[in-house]
Amino acid sequence: MDLFDRIFGEKEPTENYNQAVFTQKQIFQGAPIFLAVHDEDGEWQFLTGELVTEADMMIVSLGQILKHDDSIKQVLYIPKGTSATRATDKDSWVIEKA
């Protein structure tokens, strides 16, 4: 069983776990992810939902995001141009057109 199978089960994700994604430093300092954006170009952003500055941003692999918060696997199948939000890290993801 490879890493995809261990992370996602038998269903293959649409994204590669080595793909670079945009996130905030605050997330790796303990802040929860409340916003996931799959933009029209296919890029991913995983954010706190708070105001973001350029200094806050960092690039990590999708695999690093999944290790930090495995609930992200629930939104990896949303189409380009779509976002997902949640009010708390215990809530379900709500999918919206970006």
Order of alpha helices (4+ residues) and beta strands (2+ residues): alpha-beta-beta-beta-beta-alpha-beta-beta
